[in-house]
Amino acid sequence: MVDRSDLLLGGVPVARRFGLFNWLGLATFYRREMARNFKIWKITLAAPAIRAVLFASVFGLAIDHENAVMGGLPFMTFLIPGLVTVAALERALESSAFSIVYDKMEGIFGDLAVLPLTPGELVLGFSAAAVSGSLMVAVVVWAALLPFGEALPYNPLALLFFVAIGSLMIGLFSQIAGLWARKWDYITSVQTFIFLPFVFFSGVFFSLDELPAFLLPVARANPVFYIVDGIRFSLTGQAEVSPVVGAVVCVGVAAILWVVSYRLFSIGYRMKS
Amino acid sequence: MTETAENQEAAAATIRAQGTHTPKVCEFGHVNWRGLWTLYHREVKRFFKVFTQTLAAPVVTTLLFYTIFTVALQNRVGTVGDAPFAVFLAPGLIMMTILQNSFANTSSSMMTSKIQGNIVDVLMPPISPLEMLCGFLAGGLTRGFIVGVSATIAMSFLVDFPFHNIAAILFFALTASAMLALLGMIGGIWAEKFDHMAAITNFVIVPLSFLSGTFYSIQRLPEIWQIVAQFNPFFYAIDGFRYGFIGQGDAPFWLGAMVMIGVDILLFLAVHRMLVSGYKLKS
């Protein structure tokens, strides 16, 4: 229980004080985000697993010969880390943006501005929900793909790191997109015209070696490539670039996005009107 | 005299003074053409208003799918039957987007009206269940048609289509679009919340369209699954549509055509029955 005696001093309300963090507020906010995302678990957990299984099935059925190779790995072994990544990142993208736009449409988004939560705590709360949601999805999708020849991860710690940092990146991007959006179709546009091209050309379904040589530098400039490559390294032990380089790029991009999102929450961009 | 009665009296006096008649029952022939047109007009305006989401996004998604599947599989599949993999794949992807958009149009329209409570605006006007059905259906067909044509034009920059039989292309596009628009209405009437609808899309529509031979010839399936696949109407939609483009199909043309017509008639009757009875629409 919270000690409420400091709120009423001789019947006169006084400001509540928090330490460095308003832990109770943060935990409540996190719980709301998680409850929101997983109340509809059929859509947020089961559907991604089914989609991943469908993709694995159609690729598997379309391939002519069993010994098809991609990026130096058997085709399915190459594909599975990609499918896990897509599912995790999709969840991260939908997590915060959907929540924010939903509140905007209901006209209650301004409430966030009057909560005793600092902009930093809001960013932290949204990000924590996005990352933990994506980790759950990644585990479920990975398990669903077991029958397609999946094995135990080569490096579980690296896997945890890359799924977390990848979904943090996309989760922060999702906060920015949610703040920017005025209506639902802003979010669907972001999904179709920005997120999908970035993800599809990141080496999820094919090795970047398959692209024409002149496109390779462009493709390597895509930050999502480093997430996919890192997750593929963690699951199979093989990667196109060094996982250390990948980790540095991911942390760098996440830091930049964190600053942007923090700044937008601080100024109340499209939030207080 | 109460105030209301006085007002009415005054209004009637004004009307008499202007020489206008009191309103009378509007009459029309067998079909309320204006009502039907208005409903259709609304259905089309609904998706045109958000065309980036309803028309541009499906075309972009189709092109992205085409690109990733050809880059990933082109050198690993070779040909399917006599067709190069890319040429085999393209018509299936176009059909998939027709199917998904026809479904999305009627189901989301029905669903949104129900959630926002303005479904009464469709139930109250003097349009019969049959007219209502036709209005929604025509909206779904229009969206399917526009998306299909746009995707075909976009795709023809990448793929050299032989266009074997234009009539077959149009026939299967139309009947398949109708099938999904009708299914969308059933879904929209049945679902009570948006996540029911998302569940139907994710667990029924997407699997059926993925597993219907867009990406592979069903001859590649194990024998038992080949038989199962032949009971999936989506398979005939994609197969017949592809036959129109490249002149090669897994099922006989006439069988496909009969299945599509039969399924459409059954669904049409089912939706009509639902609208007449007011199932989940009128309480």
Interface residues (C-beta under 8 A of the other chain):
Chain A: I40 K42 I43 A46 A47 I50 R51 L54 F55 S57 V58 F59 L61 A62 I63 D64 H65 A68 M70 F75 D185 T188 S189 T192 F193 L196 P197 F200 V204 F205 F206 E210 L211
Chain B: V50 T52 Q53 A56 A57 V60 T61 L64 T67 I68 F69 V71 A72 L73 N75 R76 V77 G78 F85 D195 A198 A199 N202 F203 V206 P207 F210 L211 T214 F215 Y216 R220 L221
